[in-house]
């Protein structure tokens, strides 16, 4: 009985090890492990996160409804004028939906993320350090 239990525990630890060791949060964006996040890494990581998590019908783009559902916890009660900037969701939507077709494509998301990256890159060296990712995350949301 003890032997079976030890074998089971060992198997669980071996299987869970890689998952527990995987980087989380900002560190997960640094795919080459050099301690810095390039624009390409930032766009790939955040863009994939946004599209995979919120593209409910998996058509490769976000509709305004999908985007609103994603932003709803932060924008409860916000009702912007149709097609106009407005507050909260409406303002953000108008900045991301560059071609104003009612959908956010991956290309539009990458453009938005490039602007966000630029705002977060405090020393303008073209890469984000872990410190810039942590301190710039809140600042990047303002005025984009």
CORKAPE-V694943 format. One record per helix or strand of 2 or more residues. SS is the DSSP state (@ for helix, = for strand). FROM is the first residue (numbers start at 0). LEN is the number of residues. If there is no record, write none. Layout:
SS:FROM:LEN  SS:FROM:LEN
This chain:
@:1:20  @:24:5  =:35:3  @:38:16  =:61:2  @:63:11  @:87:9  =:102:2  @:105:15  =:126:3  @:129:11
